[in-house]
Amino acid sequence: MLKDVNLIMNKSGKKVSAKLLNISESSNSSKSGVLYDVKLDLEKRNEMRSHRLVFDLTDGEKTVKNCKIFNIDDKYMKFISH
C-alpha cells in the first residue's frame, strides 16, 4: 500500500511530496525503505544521492530523521536513516 509522505530537506527546509512503498527497521535502529513517484526531476534526485543530502521523512504523524538516498531506479528511490 502506498502512503503519502513528505521529504523535508534539512538544509533548505523544502518539502517534496512522494509515496512511501515500504519501510523496514533493522536491529541496529536504522530504517530503510523505498519511495515512489518523488516529485523531483531525475537530475535533482541524482543530486540528492551523489551529494548525500539529508532529509526527514514524515506522513504528518510519524517522522523518520536523517535519511539519505542510496539508490535510484527509474521512479523508485531507496533510502536509509541512522
trRosetta pair geometry for C-beta under 8 A, 3 or more apart (Angstrom, degrees):
i j d omega theta_ij theta_ji phi_ij phi_ji
2 19 4.2 -9 -170 -177 116 123
2 20 6.9 143 -160 64 58 47
2 21 6.2 -24 -104 -96 76 56
2 36 6.4 -77 -121 57 119 129
3 19 6.7 134 60 -163 36 66
3 20 4.4 -24 62 55 96 103
3 59 5.9 -25 150 -115 120 133
4 17 6.9 -21 -163 -162 91 103
4 18 8.0 147 -153 83 49 38
4 19 6.4 -40 -93 -105 45 65
4 20 7.8 -35 51 10 4 87
4 59 6.9 114 89 -139 61 84
5 17 7.5 148 84 -154 43 57
5 18 5.6 -28 70 71 90 83
5 19 7.1 120 21 -133 87 16
5 20 4.6 63 -13 -33 134 109
5 35 7.4 -101 62 -121 127 103
5 57 5.7 12 167 -175 135 90
5 58 6.4 155 -161 80 86 32
5 59 5.0 -56 -103 -83 81 73
6 15 4.8 -19 -171 -162 124 103
6 16 6.7 137 -161 66 67 40
6 17 5.7 -39 -101 -97 71 57
6 18 7.4 136 -110 23 23 78
6 57 7.5 165 83 -151 45 48
6 58 5.5 -19 59 64 91 85
6 59 7.8 158 15 -92 73 28
6 60 7.9 82 11 -52 111 73
7 15 7.1 145 73 -157 50 49
7 16 4.4 -17 57 60 103 98
7 17 7.9 -156 16 -73 77 11
7 18 6.0 42 -20 3 104 124
7 35 7.6 12 -57 -121 121 160
7 38 7.2 17 -5 -140 137 109
7 55 4.6 18 -177 155 96 147
7 56 7.4 149 -160 74 50 42
7 57 5.8 -22 -103 -99 65 71
7 67 7.6 -102 -133 71 97 134
8 13 6.6 -16 -175 -154 93 44
8 14 7.4 167 -151 81 50 38
8 15 5.5 -18 -98 -98 73 72
8 55 6.0 153 70 -167 41 87
8 56 4.7 -17 58 59 102 94
8 57 7.8 -169 17 -76 77 24
8 58 6.5 16 -9 10 117 113
9 12 4.7 13 96 48 127 92
9 13 6.5 -48 71 9 80 11
9 14 4.6 15 26 50 122 86
9 15 7.9 -136 6 -68 79 27
9 16 7.2 64 -35 -7 97 108
9 53 6.6 -22 -141 162 100 122
9 54 7.9 110 -159 87 57 51
9 55 5.1 -46 -100 -103 44 99
10 13 8.0 8 -173 -66 13 48
10 53 7.6 -177 33 175 95 76
10 54 4.5 -2 7 94 140 96
10 55 6.0 -143 -21 -96 81 37
10 56 6.8 104 -73 -19 83 86
10 66 7.9 36 -66 -99 142 55
11 53 7.3 -84 9 -150 117 99
11 54 7.8 105 -25 55 85 85
16 38 6.4 30 145 -172 121 89
16 39 5.6 -167 -171 63 81 90
16 40 5.8 -7 -151 -46 141 106
16 55 7.9 -40 34 -147 113 154
17 38 7.9 170 97 -147 44 47
17 39 4.9 38 61 3 80 133
18 35 4.6 3 157 -171 143 116
18 36 6.9 139 179 65 90 39
18 37 6.2 153 -150 86 62 65
18 38 4.2 -9 -103 -101 116 66
18 39 6.5 -137 -70 0 64 77
18 77 7.8 -62 -146 40 149 121
19 35 6.8 134 72 -167 50 64
19 36 4.4 -37 74 70 106 91
19 37 4.9 41 11 48 111 109
20 23 6.3 -16 -179 -36 121 107
20 33 6.4 -9 -157 157 96 140
20 34 7.7 119 -164 82 54 54
20 35 6.1 -40 -102 -107 52 67
20 36 7.7 162 -99 21 5 82
20 57 7.4 104 -87 175 123 127
20 59 7.2 -66 4 -76 141 112
21 33 7.2 160 61 173 74 90
21 34 4.2 -37 58 93 120 103
21 35 6.8 180 4 -109 91 13
21 36 4.9 84 -50 -19 110 114
21 76 7.3 -20 -5 -128 150 102
22 33 5.6 -160 99 -145 53 85
22 34 5.5 31 44 34 81 99
23 31 5.9 10 -178 176 102 115
23 32 7.3 172 -151 92 59 33
23 33 3.6 -26 -100 -87 68 131
23 64 7.3 -148 -147 -57 145 156
24 31 6.8 167 84 -155 39 69
24 32 5.8 -15 58 62 87 79
24 33 6.7 157 12 -80 62 71
25 29 7.5 -18 -169 -139 100 31
25 30 7.7 163 -152 89 58 38
25 31 5.1 -32 -99 -101 67 84
26 29 7.5 -50 76 20 73 16
26 30 5.3 0 43 63 113 83
26 31 7.4 -170 8 -89 77 32
26 32 7.2 40 -26 2 108 102
29 82 7.8 72 101 -162 86 50
30 80 6.0 11 170 -177 120 97
30 81 6.1 174 -158 84 72 53
30 82 5.0 -23 -106 -103 103 58
31 64 5.7 -94 70 -144 146 131
31 80 7.2 165 87 -154 46 52
31 81 4.9 3 53 48 90 104
32 78 6.9 12 -179 -180 102 93
32 79 6.6 -180 -149 92 60 50
32 80 4.5 -18 -99 -101 90 76
32 81 7.6 -171 -76 16 45 66
33 57 7.9 -164 56 118 138 173
33 64 7.9 115 9 52 134 175
33 78 7.3 -178 95 -149 33 60
33 79 5.9 -11 60 58 76 90
34 76 5.7 -18 -170 -164 106 107
34 77 7.2 148 -158 75 56 42
34 78 5.5 -28 -100 -99 72 69
34 79 7.8 165 -92 17 24 75
35 38 5.4 54 132 -62 123 107
35 57 7.9 -136 -79 -122 123 132
35 76 7.0 144 77 -158 51 53
35 77 4.5 -16 60 61 104 95
35 78 7.8 -171 19 -80 75 22
35 79 6.4 40 -12 -8 110 117
36 75 5.9 44 -158 129 71 100
36 76 5.7 -21 -97 -101 72 69
36 77 7.9 -171 -72 22 29 72
37 75 5.8 14 -70 176 49 119
38 45 6.3 115 86 -96 136 117
38 75 7.5 170 20 -173 74 67
38 77 5.6 11 -19 3 142 133
40 44 4.0 -111 177 88 115 126
40 45 5.2 144 96 -55 117 81
40 48 7.5 74 104 -20 165 131
41 44 5.3 92 57 11 71 101
41 45 7.2 -137 100 -5 35 91
42 45 5.6 -56 -145 39 34 112
42 46 6.2 35 156 -19 68 106
42 72 7.8 127 -148 158 78 143
43 46 5.9 -56 -149 37 28 110
43 47 6.4 32 150 -22 62 106
44 47 5.4 -50 -148 33 34 116
44 48 6.7 41 151 -24 64 99
45 48 5.7 -47 -155 28 34 114
45 49 6.8 28 150 -13 64 104
45 69 7.3 180 -173 -148 75 171
45 72 5.5 121 142 -122 117 144
45 77 6.2 -130 -157 -86 118 129
46 49 5.7 -57 -151 39 36 109
46 50 5.9 24 158 -12 72 111
46 72 6.5 -101 -85 28 63 162
47 50 6.1 -57 -132 43 28 102
47 51 5.8 2 174 6 66 117
47 53 7.2 32 127 -14 77 132
48 51 6.8 -71 -135 51 15 91
48 53 4.6 -83 -139 44 64 118
48 55 7.6 -19 -150 -18 122 125
48 69 5.0 70 121 14 106 138
48 77 7.9 13 86 -151 136 144
49 52 7.5 14 -180 -74 29 44
49 69 4.3 -82 -87 101 78 117
49 70 7.1 135 -139 -109 97 13
49 71 7.5 104 -128 -72 136 10
49 72 5.7 -105 -42 -24 151 115
49 77 7.9 -142 -64 -144 111 105
52 68 5.4 -3 -161 -148 74 129
52 69 8.0 -153 -122 51 41 71
53 68 7.3 153 73 -126 38 77
53 69 7.6 17 55 15 80 102
54 66 5.6 -29 -160 -141 118 57
54 67 6.9 132 -159 62 61 44
54 68 6.0 -41 -99 -75 63 86
55 67 5.3 -41 71 65 74 98
55 68 7.9 136 23 -84 74 40
56 63 5.5 2 174 -173 115 108
56 64 6.8 165 -163 81 64 49
56 65 5.1 -19 -114 -114 98 55
56 66 7.3 14 -86 -25 71 35
56 67 6.7 131 -111 10 23 100
57 63 6.9 151 79 -157 48 57
57 64 4.4 -6 58 55 102 101
57 67 5.3 43 -20 -15 109 153
57 79 7.3 137 -48 96 142 158
57 81 7.6 -118 17 -57 115 136
58 61 7.9 162 -174 42 84 36
58 62 6.9 -174 -140 93 65 43
58 63 4.3 -17 -94 -102 97 82
58 64 7.6 -167 -70 22 51 63
59 62 5.9 19 37 48 102 79
64 67 5.9 61 116 -57 104 116
64 81 5.1 -164 163 -13 103 165
65 81 6.4 122 79 -165 43 131
66 81 5.3 115 84 -154 72 88
66 82 5.9 -68 113 53 127 70
67 79 4.7 22 -178 169 112 131
67 80 6.9 158 -148 81 68 28
67 81 4.4 -46 -87 -77 68 97
68 79 6.4 159 79 -153 31 83
68 80 6.1 -23 59 61 82 77
68 81 7.5 143 11 -90 67 49
69 72 6.6 25 171 -58 127 92
69 77 5.3 -49 -129 -177 115 111
69 78 7.0 107 -156 75 66 49
69 79 5.4 -50 -95 -95 50 81
70 78 5.7 -56 63 99 83 97
70 79 6.8 134 8 -121 81 30
70 80 5.7 21 -12 3 129 109
71 77 7.3 163 88 -157 55 47
71 78 4.2 15 54 40 100 117
72 76 7.3 159 -158 90 45 58
72 77 5.3 -11 -107 -107 74 77
72 78 7.7 -141 -68 20 34 73
73 76 4.7 -11 67 65 90 105
73 77 7.9 178 27 -79 63 34
73 78 7.6 39 5 -16 103 100
